[in-house]
Amino acid sequence: EVEVVYAAVRYPDEVVDSFPWPADCKLARLNDWELHYRSALQAGGIKQQIQAGIPWILAGFARVVSHRGIPPEHYLAFLDAMRRDARPAIFADFDELIRSYVYGSAVVVGYFLTHIYGTADGTSLEQALGCARELGIALQLTNFARDGEEDRRRGRVYIPLDALSRAGFRLEEFLRCGNPEALRTATRWLAEQAEPRYLYARLHLPAFSADCRTAIHACIDVYQAINRRLLDGGASAGRRVRLNAFEKFRMLPPGKYWRVPLAYARLV
């Protein structure tokens, strides 16, 4: 089920990021994709859906949505966020960024997984969803802070206008040529907004079912390490912050180390 969720969010993301099409063509593909999703929710089994021309990804994802009780409108919010990537918009302030983009691009993906993973005994779904929301926002903010220059070259601005202004930017100047020091100031501000959300996610991690906590914990470790490198000024403006393979490996729990070479062997 997790793999099906990944496919359902990856394909639209690739449409807007990788397909060498003009914006109108990307939007048309996303609109068709949404129509297929709506049809999949109303159709019968997977076999009948595929025979009706519904992409297999959406046929499988619609089954997960139905089986796990995921509100169908969450995926519509995700597709809306992808449309904003196809035709980038500007966000006046942080609240608008979260409400108009991050909710659809990241928060609802965490909701999908929360419905699949389940909750710990004695914990409500609402508690786990609250943790997923904060973690989803944190992960996306770290991505924005890490990829600020790359996004600028694509004509995308995920730094709110008020934060750009505090960093000494005018929007037109930022899009035209950027300013390394001002960019670092603005992206560091994004990383600052992410940090307390990682702490919240760590504190509330026990809300999730025990068998998924290891994976979520590793995700927090990796991304918070990147976020703290951004906060500490360990990145050159215009260069993407990364953790090397050894740093990531150290964050895996000892009981999982043996799985790494096995997974690699299967890939080759």
Number of C-alpha atoms within 10 A of each C-alpha: 16 13 10 18 20 15 17 20 19 11 15 22 21 12 20 23 15 10 13 10 13 11 16 11 15 23 22 12 15 22 15 12 18 18 12 18 23 17 18 26 18 10 16 12 14 20 12 13 22 17 10 13 12 22 17 18 19 25 26 23 26 28 18 19 20 12 11 17 12 19 14 14 11 18 23 16 21 22 22 19 20 25 23 17 23 22 15 16 16 15 19 14 14 17 12 13 18 18 11 17 24 24 21 20 25 25 26 24 21 22 22 24 19 25 20 20 19 19 23 16 11 7 14 13 16 12 16 25 22 19 24 28 22 20 28 24 22 31 23 23 26 25 20 20 29 27 18 23 26 14 16 19 14 12 16 19 22 26 26 19 19 16 18 23 14 13 18 16 19 14 15 9 10 20 18 11 11 18 18 14 13 18 23 23 20 23 28 23 20 27 26 18 15 24 19 14 20 23 16 16 23 16 11 15 23 18 25 25 17 14 12 17 15 14 12 16 16 17 17 20 18 18 20 21 17 22 27 17 18 24 20 10 12 12 16 12 20 17 12 15 18 15 13 8 8 8 12 16 16 13 16 18 12 9 7 10 13 9 10 11 10 10 10 9 9 7 7 5
